[in-house]
Each structure stands twice: as C-alpha cells, then as structure tokens.
C-alpha cells in the first residue's frame, strides 16, 4: 500500500532528522 509506505517514510524521515540533530 502506497499510503502505508508514505507514512512509514515520513516517520522514518522524522526519526532520522531527530537522530541527526542530536
């Protein structure tokens, strides 16, 4: 499902950004 993939990608991106900024 494309929606699930998009949601997961967004979540992952947020997590990565948080991780990166720390």
Buried (B, 14 or more C-beta within 10 A) or exposed (E): EEEEEEEEEEEEEEEEEEEEEE
